[in-house]
């Protein structure tokens, strides 16, 4: 069975990279939400940039190969990670969201 997948060395590496970026992006998002660094612009920026990045990759790359699809996934995960990092930096600079109606 392993012989069937012996030619997928590059693809396995790309998948591991994509998974790692997604994991770190999820971790940064959890840190941001636990510190109340949740801003309205995060969602709009993340969605807009993801649609833009994916549209450019769909337009420019031949997605009939597995490696190019994985590169698209890496670009998407990196985009989300960068927006999450920007949100965290902004949160440390500006401070957490205020909770209205409580003394916290």
C-alpha positions in Angstrom: 0.0 0.0 0.0 2.8 2.5 0.8 4.2 2.0 -2.7 1.1 3.6 -4.2 1.9 6.9 -2.4 5.7 6.9 -2.8 5.5 9.5 -5.5 3.7 12.0 -3.3 6.6 13.3 -1.3 6.1 17.0 -2.3 2.4 16.8 -1.8 2.7 15.3 1.7 5.1 18.2 2.6 2.7 20.8 1.3 -0.2 19.2 3.2 1.9 19.3 6.4 2.7 22.9 5.8 -0.9 23.8 5.2 -2.0 21.9 8.3 0.7 23.7 10.4 -0.4 27.1 9.1 -4.0 26.3 9.9 -3.1 25.1 13.4 -1.1 28.2 14.2 -3.9 30.4 12.7 -6.4 28.7 15.0 -4.2 29.1 18.0 -3.7 32.8 17.3 -7.5 33.2 16.9 -8.1 31.5 20.3 -5.6 33.8 21.9 -7.2 36.8 20.3 -10.7 35.8 21.4 -9.6 34.9 24.9 -8.1 38.4 25.3 -11.2 40.0 23.7 -9.3 41.1 20.6 -12.5 40.6 18.5 -13.2 43.4 16.1 -15.8 43.8 13.4 -13.2 44.4 10.7 -11.5 41.1 11.3 -14.2 39.1 9.7 -14.7 41.5 6.8 -11.0 41.7 6.1 -10.5 37.9 6.4 -13.4 37.1 4.0 -12.4 39.8 1.5 -8.7 38.7 1.4 -9.6 35.0 1.2 -11.9 35.6 -1.8 -9.3 37.8 -3.5 -6.4 35.3 -2.9 -8.5 32.3 -4.0 -9.8 34.1 -7.1 -6.3 35.0 -8.1 -5.0 31.5 -7.5 -8.0 30.0 -9.4 -7.3 32.4 -12.3 -3.6 31.9 -12.5 -3.0 28.3 -11.4 -3.8 25.1 -13.1 -5.8 23.3 -10.4 -5.8 20.0 -12.1 -2.7 18.9 -10.2 -2.8 18.1 -6.5 0.3 20.2 -5.7 -1.3 23.3 -7.1 -4.5 22.7 -5.1 -2.3 22.4 -2.0 -0.5 25.6 -2.8 -4.0 27.3 -3.0 -4.7 25.8 0.5 -1.4 27.1 1.8 -2.1 30.6 0.5 -5.6 30.6 2.1 -4.2 29.4 5.4 -1.4 32.0 5.3 -3.9 34.7 4.6 -6.1 33.8 7.6 -3.0 33.5 9.8 -1.7 37.0 8.7 -5.1 38.6 9.3 -5.2 36.9 12.8 -1.7 38.2 13.6 -2.7 41.7 12.5 -5.8 41.5 14.7 -3.6 40.4 17.7 -1.1 43.2 17.1 -3.9 45.7 16.8 -5.5 44.3 20.0 -2.3 44.7 22.0 -1.9 48.2 20.6 -5.5 49.4 21.2 -6.6 47.1 24.0 -9.4 44.6 24.4 -13.0 45.2 23.5 -15.0 46.9 26.3 -17.9 44.9 27.8 -20.8 47.2 28.1 -23.3 46.7 30.9 -20.9 45.1 33.3 -18.1 46.2 35.7 -15.5 44.0 34.1 
